[in-house]
Structures are given as structure tokens and as C-alpha cells.
Amino acid sequence: MGLTSWQAGPPGGRVASWRRYPSGVPALGDLRAAPPRPMTPEQAVAIMTIQERESFLAEARVGVLGVAASSGRGPMLVPVWYHYRPGRELTVLTERGSRKAALIRAAGQISLCVQTEQPPYRYVSVEGPVTKIEESVTLEARRALARRYLGPAGGGRYVESTATVTPDIIAIQMLPRHWLAVDQGRR
């Protein structure tokens, strides 16, 4: 499938128009030479509503966090556990001295992508500014996040077995400003 671009529809609505480059990913010069052709309704992928995308992001899924890396390198992409409530900030915990934490502090913004593992595929990708970095977290904050992914017993065991690293954990909050939310089951 070729590169796609989209234009947003009304708030809470669906996509207004989809375009696709004719075949494959065009070379940089091709982007200026050949404008994209409109996609047929059968080719268009449905965009989730605001409520759907926020509910999807709020589900317990392993996310892939992206943050700009040093010059000449691609972005750092790492799997993470996160917490999100619709309309609020997204929170990720990480070690204070990690490369991830240093890059996030330098960039001041992050991206996160979550997806389903089975067809029809659905995904939500968000990006936005880091709004707050809490320099310490409690065992209970870590336990709540671990239980979200491992259940009550597994989350408790995980945090107890790694309790000594808690003083080195920070909480990073991001406000999702840009969204791409697709449900490929709506063709």
C-alpha cells in the first residue's frame, strides 16, 4: 500500500478525504511531480471518533513510545506500559537515569502508538508535549500500573520484586495533541 495522507473532518466526525500515492512509497522528488490520486470509498480506512479513540487508548495495551534521538539517528522507539484516562494526560513511568528519560527531557515531546494484535487491525497514535515530570513515584503508583497489565496478584508480585528501584523511577506526563486513530474493520 502506498503512502496516505488525510484531512480531518469535523470534531468527533469521520475523515473528510483520503488520498493515496499511486504505487508504493514515492521518492522525495516524486512527491512534487505527481499529486496523489483520490482513494475510492472501498480503499479508504475509517477513522475512529473522538470517543472511540480515547476509549481505545484507555484500554490496557503495551504502547510503543517514540522520542527524537540525537542528530543523524532515527527516533528511539521502546515498548512501555502507560496509563490514560479520556480527556486527561497520558502517564509513563521510567528510570530517571535511562537514555529514554534523557531524550524525553531534551525533546520535550513524545509519541505513543498502540494497536490490536489481530485483524481487523485498529490503532491509535498520539503525540504531544511533555507537561510534567514527577521526580519520584510511590510504590502504590507503580503497583497500580503493574496491576493494569499483570492483574492484582501479578502486579503486586512484580512491584515487590523490583521495589528497590522505586526511588529511581519518574513519571512522565504527556497531553495528546495530535491523534491518528484507525479502525480497518470499517472498510
DOTIKE-668365 format. One record per residue (C-alpha): residue number from 1; residue in three letters; x, y, z. Coordinates in steps of 0.25 Angstrom, whole numbers, plus 5000, padded with zeros to 4 digits. Each point is the difference from the previous one (the first is absolute). Example, Ala and Ser with C-alpha at 12.3 -4.5 7.8 and 13.67 -1.06 7.14 Angstrom:
BEGIN
+-----+-----+------+------+------+
!   k !   r !   px !   py !   pz !
+-----+-----+------+------+------+
!   1 ! Ala ! 5049 ! 4982 ! 5031 !
!   2 ! Ser ! 5006 ! 5014 ! 4998 !
+-----+-----+------+------+------+
END
This chain:
BEGIN
+-----+-----+------+------+------+
!   k !   r !   px !   py !   pz !
+-----+-----+------+------+------+
!   1 ! Met ! 5000 ! 5000 ! 5000 !
!   2 ! Gly ! 5005 ! 5014 ! 4997 !
!   3 ! Leu ! 5002 ! 5012 ! 5009 !
!   4 ! Thr ! 4987 ! 5006 ! 5004 !
!   5 ! Ser ! 4996 ! 5014 ! 5005 !
!   6 ! Trp ! 4988 ! 5005 ! 5006 !
!   7 ! Gln ! 4992 ! 5012 ! 5004 !
!   8 ! Ala ! 4992 ! 5000 ! 5012 !
!   9 ! Gly ! 4985 ! 5001 ! 5000 !
!  10 ! Pro ! 4991 ! 5007 ! 5010 !
!  11 ! Pro ! 5003 ! 4998 ! 5015 !
!  12 ! Gly ! 4995 ! 4986 ! 5004 !
!  13 ! Gly ! 4997 ! 4997 ! 4986 !
!  14 ! Arg ! 5007 ! 4991 ! 4989 !
!  15 ! Val ! 5011 ! 5004 ! 4990 !
!  16 ! Ala ! 4996 ! 5010 ! 4990 !
!  17 ! Ser ! 5009 ! 4995 ! 4989 !
!  18 ! Trp ! 5011 ! 4989 ! 4997 !
!  19 ! Arg ! 5011 ! 5000 ! 4990 !
!  20 ! Arg ! 5010 ! 4990 ! 4996 !
!  21 ! Tyr ! 5012 ! 5001 ! 4992 !
!  22 ! Pro ! 4999 ! 4991 ! 4988 !
!  23 ! Ser ! 5010 ! 4989 ! 5003 !
!  24 ! Gly ! 5009 ! 4997 ! 5011 !
!  25 ! Val ! 5007 ! 5011 ! 5008 !
!  26 ! Pro ! 5005 ! 5011 ! 4990 !
!  27 ! Ala ! 5014 ! 5005 ! 4999 !
!  28 ! Leu ! 5001 ! 5014 ! 5006 !
!  29 ! Gly ! 5000 ! 5007 ! 4986 !
!  30 ! Asp ! 4987 ! 4992 ! 4996 !
!  31 ! Leu ! 4992 ! 5007 ! 5011 !
!  32 ! Arg ! 5001 ! 5013 ! 4993 !
!  33 ! Ala ! 4999 ! 4994 ! 4986 !
!  34 ! Ala ! 4987 ! 4991 ! 5001 !
!  35 ! Pro ! 4989 ! 5005 ! 5009 !
!  36 ! Pro ! 4993 ! 4989 ! 5008 !
!  37 ! Arg ! 4987 ! 4993 ! 4994 !
!  38 ! Pro ! 4987 ! 5000 ! 5008 !
!  39 ! Met ! 4997 ! 4987 ! 5006 !
!  40 ! Thr ! 4987 ! 4993 ! 4998 !
!  41 ! Pro ! 4991 ! 4998 ! 5011 !
!  42 ! Glu ! 5004 ! 4985 ! 5000 !
!  43 ! Gln ! 5014 ! 5004 ! 5002 !
!  44 ! Ala ! 4998 ! 5010 ! 5011 !
!  45 ! Val ! 5003 ! 4996 ! 5014 !
!  46 ! Ala ! 4990 ! 5004 ! 5011 !
!  47 ! Ile ! 5005 ! 5010 ! 5010 !
!  48 ! Met ! 4995 ! 4998 ! 5014 !
!  49 ! Thr ! 4991 ! 5010 ! 5007 !
!  50 ! Ile ! 5006 ! 5008 ! 5012 !
!  51 ! Gln ! 4993 ! 4991 ! 5010 !
!  52 ! Glu ! 5004 ! 4988 ! 4993 !
!  53 ! Arg ! 5015 ! 5004 ! 4999 !
!  54 ! Glu ! 5000 ! 5004 ! 5015 !
!  55 ! Ser ! 4993 ! 4987 ! 5004 !
!  56 ! Phe ! 5010 ! 4992 ! 4992 !
!  57 ! Leu ! 5012 ! 5008 ! 5006 !
!  58 ! Ala ! 4995 ! 4998 ! 5014 !
!  59 ! Glu ! 5000 ! 4985 ! 4999 !
!  60 ! Ala ! 5012 ! 4992 ! 5005 !
!  61 ! Arg ! 5009 ! 4998 ! 4988 !
!  62 ! Val ! 5015 ! 5000 ! 4999 !
!  63 ! Gly ! 5004 ! 5013 ! 4993 !
!  64 ! Val ! 5012 ! 5004 ! 4991 !
!  65 ! Leu ! 5005 ! 5013 ! 5005 !
!  66 ! Gly ! 5008 ! 5008 ! 4990 !
!  67 ! Val ! 5009 ! 5012 ! 5004 !
!  68 ! Ala ! 5010 ! 5008 ! 4991 !
!  69 ! Ala ! 5014 ! 4994 ! 5001 !
!  70 ! Ser ! 5013 ! 5007 ! 4997 !
!  71 ! Ser ! 5004 ! 5006 ! 4987 !
!  72 ! Gly ! 5002 ! 4990 ! 4989 !
!  73 ! Arg ! 4992 ! 4989 ! 5006 !
!  74 ! Gly ! 4985 ! 4996 ! 5000 !
!  75 ! Pro ! 4991 ! 5002 ! 5011 !
!  76 ! Met ! 5001 ! 4991 ! 5013 !
!  77 ! Leu ! 4989 ! 4990 ! 5000 !
!  78 ! Val ! 4997 ! 4992 ! 5012 !
!  79 ! Pro ! 4988 ! 4991 ! 5005 !
!  80 ! Val ! 4994 ! 5006 ! 5013 !
!  81 ! Trp ! 4989 ! 4999 ! 5010 !
!  82 ! Tyr ! 4992 ! 5012 ! 5001 !
!  83 ! His ! 4987 ! 5006 ! 5007 !
!  84 ! Tyr ! 4990 ! 5009 ! 4993 !
!  85 ! Arg ! 4986 ! 5005 ! 5003 !
!  86 ! Pro ! 4992 ! 5006 ! 4989 !
!  87 ! Gly ! 5002 ! 5015 ! 5000 !
!  88 ! Arg ! 5012 ! 5000 ! 5009 !
!  89 ! Glu ! 5015 ! 4998 ! 4999 !
!  90 ! Leu ! 5007 ! 4987 ! 4997 !
!  91 ! Thr ! 5010 ! 4995 ! 5010 !
!  92 ! Val ! 5012 ! 4992 ! 4998 !
!  93 ! Leu ! 5010 ! 4995 ! 5011 !
!  94 ! Thr ! 5015 ! 4998 ! 4997 !
!  95 ! Glu ! 5013 ! 5000 ! 5007 !
!  96 ! Arg ! 5006 ! 5014 ! 5003 !
!  97 ! Gly ! 5014 ! 4997 ! 4994 !
!  98 ! Ser ! 4995 ! 4993 ! 4988 !
!  99 ! Arg ! 5003 ! 5004 ! 4985 !
! 100 ! Lys ! 4985 ! 5001 ! 4998 !
! 101 ! Ala ! 4998 ! 5010 ! 5012 !
! 102 ! Ala ! 5012 ! 5009 ! 4995 !
! 103 ! Leu ! 4994 ! 5000 ! 4985 !
! 104 ! Ile ! 4986 ! 5004 ! 5005 !
! 105 ! Arg ! 5006 ! 5011 ! 5009 !
! 106 ! Ala ! 5008 ! 5005 ! 4988 !
! 107 ! Ala ! 4988 ! 4999 ! 4990 !
! 108 ! Gly ! 4989 ! 5005 ! 5009 !
! 109 ! Gln ! 4990 ! 4991 ! 4992 !
! 110 ! Ile ! 4997 ! 4986 ! 4997 !
! 111 ! Ser ! 4992 ! 4991 ! 4991 !
! 112 ! Leu ! 4992 ! 4987 ! 5004 !
! 113 ! Cys ! 4994 ! 4990 ! 4991 !
! 114 ! Val ! 4991 ! 4988 ! 5005 !
! 115 ! Gln ! 4993 ! 4990 ! 4991 !
! 116 ! Thr ! 4992 ! 4987 ! 5000 !
! 117 ! Glu ! 5008 ! 4987 ! 4997 !
! 118 ! Gln ! 4989 ! 4993 ! 4992 !
! 119 ! Pro ! 4993 ! 5004 ! 4987 !
! 120 ! Pro ! 4992 ! 5009 ! 4997 !
! 121 ! Tyr ! 5011 ! 5009 ! 5006 !
! 122 ! Arg ! 4998 ! 5012 ! 5008 !
! 123 ! Tyr ! 5010 ! 5010 ! 5005 !
! 124 ! Val ! 5001 ! 5014 ! 5006 !
! 125 ! Ser ! 5013 ! 5008 ! 4999 !
! 126 ! Val ! 5001 ! 5013 ! 5009 !
! 127 ! Glu ! 5010 ! 5010 ! 5001 !
! 128 ! Gly ! 5002 ! 5012 ! 5009 !
! 129 ! Pro ! 5008 ! 5009 ! 5010 !
! 130 ! Val ! 5005 ! 4994 ! 5013 !
! 131 ! Thr ! 4992 ! 5008 ! 5010 !
! 132 ! Lys ! 5006 ! 4995 ! 5013 !
! 133 ! Ile ! 5011 ! 4991 ! 5005 !
! 134 ! Glu ! 4998 ! 4995 ! 5014 !
! 135 ! Glu ! 5014 ! 4998 ! 5006 !
! 136 ! Ser ! 4995 ! 4989 ! 5009 !
! 137 ! Val ! 4989 ! 4990 ! 5001 !
! 138 ! Thr ! 4994 ! 4991 ! 5011 !
! 139 ! Leu ! 5000 ! 4985 ! 5001 !
! 140 ! Glu ! 4985 ! 5001 ! 4998 !
! 141 ! Ala ! 5001 ! 5008 ! 4987 !
! 142 ! Arg ! 5009 ! 4989 ! 4995 !
! 143 ! Arg ! 4990 ! 4989 ! 5005 !
! 144 ! Ala ! 4988 ! 5007 ! 4993 !
! 145 ! Leu ! 5007 ! 5000 ! 4987 !
! 146 ! Ala ! 5006 ! 4986 ! 5001 !
! 147 ! Arg ! 4986 ! 4995 ! 5004 !
! 148 ! Arg ! 4994 ! 5006 ! 4988 !
! 149 ! Tyr ! 5009 ! 4991 ! 4991 !
! 150 ! Leu ! 5002 ! 4988 ! 5009 !
! 151 ! Gly ! 4988 ! 4999 ! 5009 !
! 152 ! Pro ! 4999 ! 5002 ! 5015 !
! 153 ! Ala ! 5009 ! 4988 ! 5004 !
! 154 ! Gly ! 5010 ! 5001 ! 4989 !
! 155 ! Gly ! 5001 ! 5015 ! 5001 !
! 156 ! Gly ! 5002 ! 4999 ! 5015 !
! 157 ! Arg ! 5011 ! 4990 ! 4999 !
! 158 ! Tyr ! 5007 ! 5008 ! 4989 !
! 159 ! Val ! 5001 ! 5012 ! 5008 !
! 160 ! Glu ! 5004 ! 4993 ! 5012 !
! 161 ! Ser ! 5011 ! 4993 ! 4993 !
! 162 ! Thr ! 5005 ! 5013 ! 4994 !
! 163 ! Ala ! 4997 ! 5009 ! 5012 !
! 164 ! Thr ! 5015 ! 5005 ! 5001 !
! 165 ! Val ! 4999 ! 5007 ! 4987 !
! 166 ! Thr ! 4988 ! 5009 ! 5004 !
! 167 ! Pro ! 5009 ! 5012 ! 5005 !
! 168 ! Asp ! 5006 ! 5000 ! 4986 !
! 169 ! Ile ! 4986 ! 5000 ! 4992 !
! 170 ! Ile ! 4994 ! 5013 ! 4995 !
! 171 ! Ala ! 4986 ! 5003 ! 4994 !
! 172 ! Ile ! 4999 ! 5007 ! 4987 !
! 173 ! Gln ! 4987 ! 5006 ! 4995 !
! 174 ! Met ! 4996 ! 5004 ! 4986 !
! 175 ! Leu ! 4988 ! 5007 ! 4995 !
! 176 ! Pro ! 4995 ! 4994 ! 4987 !
! 177 ! Arg ! 4999 ! 5011 ! 4990 !
! 178 ! His ! 5001 ! 4992 ! 4986 !
! 179 ! Trp ! 4992 ! 4988 ! 4998 !
! 180 ! Leu ! 5000 ! 4989 ! 4989 !
! 181 ! Ala ! 4989 ! 4990 ! 5003 !
! 182 ! Val ! 4997 ! 4989 ! 4990 !
! 183 ! Asp ! 4990 ! 4988 ! 5000 !
! 184 ! Gln ! 5003 ! 4992 ! 4988 !
! 185 ! Gly ! 4987 ! 4992 ! 5003 !
! 186 ! Arg ! 4992 ! 5011 ! 4994 !
! 187 ! Arg ! 5003 ! 4998 ! 4985 !
+-----+-----+------+------+------+
END
